[in-house]
Each structure stands twice: as structure tokens, then as C-alpha cells.
Amino acid sequence: MKEKKLFDAITDIDDKLIDEARVIPKKKRLYARLLIPLAACLAVVIGVMLFSNNNALKFEDALMDVVFPKAFAFNDLDSRVKLYKDNPVEESFFEAVNNFSYKTASALLSDSDDNTTYSPVSMYYALALAATGANGETQSEMLNLLGVSDSETLSTQSRYLYNRLYRDNDIIKSRINNSLWLNRAEDFNKDFIENAAENFYAHSFNM
């Protein structure tokens, strides 16, 4: 599988592997057409957050409080064991995230001649959050891309995986940051905003 080869070799890239991965069927490029505009939108949002003036919204202005997972010391093995026990990530979800990573990394990186960095998990969480707010055919297509059968499973498994990945100690600090920027002139589903805060640890702001 060409996508898996590229992904597994990403830290030690061989020129032959790159040349081989460049030849992908046209239908695979659908991922690139979908993800590149989304990545650009995310970059714009991040830019607004980083470079806006002193009147920018702060976390305390969020519509709902986000309570991040409890941190523990790097060498606290008992807490780590409990963390994994309390957050049972299904093998099928690991497989879904891995498959998403193989496909999208190949689609996004195979045409790049530059030294490019891509975080599949960050993109997965951004799309997963969006998928929980979609419905009908749009949601079905997004769930298919994400490799999960329904929105509830996606939310729960995303929370469990997030909890496992989250770190805040003297050795490691690791956190996926997502946020929703909502048009204050529109009414948004409260359940969606609550789900974003509880399962994706995403703040929501009116603008």
C-alpha cells in the first residue's frame, strides 16, 4: 500500500519511496481537493487568533467552559495506568485514525517539493468536530472519510484518545487546540457547542 509506505517512512524518507508515492490514482486526489481548502481555513483562523489586536476574545469569553483532562507527573505510572483504563479507545478507532493518516498524508505530501510538515491527528480532530455538527449526506461522507460509523461513537472515541494524548507536566506538554468561531447573528445548536467542549475540548466564541 503506497500510502502506508510513505507514512511509515516519513521520518527516514528514501528518494525511491517518494518517487513511487507520487504516482497515485486520480480518485485519491479527492482527499487533497477536500483537505487543502480546509487546511487553509484553519490557517486563517489561527492567524486571526495570533495576530488580532488586544481586544481579541480570550478563553474566559467562551460560550462554555472547557475543562481539560487532569494532569499528572511524568513518572506517575499509577495515574497513567488508570488513565488508559478509564479511556478505552477501541482498536477500530486506532485503525480509523491510522488509515486517515496514510491516505491524507500521501495525498497532501506527494505533490510537495518542499520540506512540508503535516499533522494527521490535528486534521482528524478538526474534521471530526465539524462532522458532529453536520447531517444528512454531508455527515455521511465525512464519517466515511474518518472511518467511523456514527457521530456519537466519533465523539466518545475522540474524547478517550484526546485524554490519552494530553500531557501537561515538567517533561511533556501536549494538547490539541480546537475552537469554534460562530456568527453572533445566527442561532447554533446548543448540543453541538456542548459536545465540542466536552468531547473535543474546543472553546466556542461569538463574533
Number of C-alpha atoms within 10 A of each C-alpha: 8 16 21 17 16 24 19 11 12 14 8 8 13 11 9 8 14 19 10 14 20 17 11 14 8 7 8 13 17 12 17 20 12 11 17 13 11 15 13 11 12 16 12 12 14 14 11 12 13 10 9 11 9 7 6 12 14 11 14 11 13 17 16 17 16 19 10 15 17 11 14 16 14 14 10 9 11 9 15 16 10 10 17 14 11 12 16 13 18 12 8 12 18 14 12 17 19 18 18 21 22 19 22 27 22 25 23 18 20 20 13 10 7 7 6 8 10 12 10 17 15 14 18 19 22 21 17 24 25 15 21 21 16 16 12 7 9 11 18 17 13 19 20 13 19 22 19 20 11 14 20 12 12 21 21 18 22 21 21 19 19 22 22 18 13 16 19 15 12 9 9 11 11 10 16 14 12 18 20 19 12 13 11 10 8 7 8 12 8 10 11 15 20 19 18 26 22 19 20 28 23 25 24 22 20 14 9
